[in-house]
Amino acid sequence: MELFFSPLSCSLASRITMYEAGIDAAYTRVDGKTKTTSDGRNYLEINPRGQVPAIKISDGEILTENVSILEYLADLAPKAGLAPTGIERTRMRKWLAFVNSEVHVGAFSAIFSSTAPPEAKAYAIERAKKALAHVDKHLEGRDWLTNSFSIADVYLSVVGNWLQSTPIKLADFPNVAALQKRVFSRPAAGKAVAEELALYRAAA
Ligand SMILES: N[C@@H](CCC(=O)N[C@@H](CS)C(=O)NCC(=O)O)C(=O)O
């Protein structure tokens, strides 16, 4: 398997999941500006959308989209318990979808966009705050988004990590902050975060 990633971007959730699940993979860095891989390939020929994450699976197929990739990875290692079954699976998918549509793409894509006008950014900041407040309320008295640790918690933690580059304060969402701390304190997740932080800093 090969993961196409950019340090500290949403593809970090795939790396964390792979480490948590004990999945062996090659990690190929993508330059988001030039759309080339670290070994000189044209990334647009791998994922025409030019976005990370993408994974190449054993038959050569390229899978894209965080929500589907994370679930695919979790299902490769059921014993790791990264995705529940039954109605809990449905609840987990709800949170994956919520983080993806309401927080990540619905808000952060505009907040970090180099082309979005200031009005769009201001709207996106308010949208992110509303969505995070909703998640924070759900997390009151809970350790995880569902009844046990899952890929939805991983995804939320990775997206929450971006707040430090925005005017939104993670501390305003204490339950989200506490969940992120729990996730990043796990040995596998912590290793993934530390590795990508080092790669990110080395390039800065
Ligand atoms: N719909 C995609 C969005 C992925 C996405 O936004 N990836 C960002 C990094 S977090 C990216 O590659 N941005 C560069 C670009 O859009 O050109 C998904 O959910 O997987």
The ligand as an ORCA input file, in Angstrom:
! r2SCAN-3c Opt
* xyz 0 1
  N     -12.836     15.843     -0.373
  C     -11.490     15.529     -0.001
  C     -10.762     16.784      0.432
  C      -9.312     16.496      0.749
  C      -8.563     17.787      1.019
  O      -9.155     18.853      1.245
  N      -7.238     17.678      1.015
  C      -6.414     18.852      1.181
  C      -5.407     18.657      2.320
  S      -6.227     18.603      3.898
  C      -5.630     19.076     -0.089
  O      -5.100     18.150     -0.660
  N      -5.572     20.331     -0.521
  C      -4.832     20.720     -1.691
  C      -5.726     21.080     -2.825
  O      -6.963     21.064     -2.679
  O      -5.197     21.419     -3.883
  C     -11.489     14.508      1.131
  O     -12.375     14.596      1.984
  O     -10.618     13.627      1.172
*
